[in-house]
């Protein structure tokens, strides 16, 4: 059974403001689609790129690198700029949250919202590995493959995960080293029951960014994929409240 892959989306709003939405590792634009629609209904144009290797057979993910994923972020930002938006905020989940931080010291943005973004590499390898295997096995199940086929393909898959998985802790470290360059307003969102990211990451980000306007918003009962949580509407409202109080007349200067 062939699975129809998710696609990038752009939802056009009417207030002249835009939000770049970034999904997580092994996730897709479906992670942020409901948030995108909610913000659109409140006037914001939202755009979510799809990272290469995501939303497709998991073997294709192993052929990609963080540079490939970041290029999708660059293209997403460029897409909004090409549409004439000068005022852009960036909001991302997990890996997307990590790239939200990178966008904060790379681009002219009005504010950033990292959600469940990793900033601590200890014990991250095992979590990433287990998450990747769960994703791969689930995808093969969706394809309606027989159990024997899935078992054989998973054994082959496990042999090839090292390259992509070893690149992520390095990416976390590189971005963490530049957190002090972030000066625009930041709303850090962290799930209390995060099974993928060390929840201490939220405090690391808060302590190390140079933003005068910064805040950590905790959701004690939420899981890692907080955008699909049963109480996601609360998260939506808090994100909107943060966006509404930003100074949309000014943008930060490029730092990178």
Beta strands, then each sheet from edge to edge (+ up, - down):
strand 1: 9-11
strand 2: 18-22
strand 3: 45-48
strand 4: 88-93
strand 5: 111-115
strand 6: 185-191
strand 7: 214-219
sheet 1: 1+ 3- 2- 4- 5- 6- 7-
end
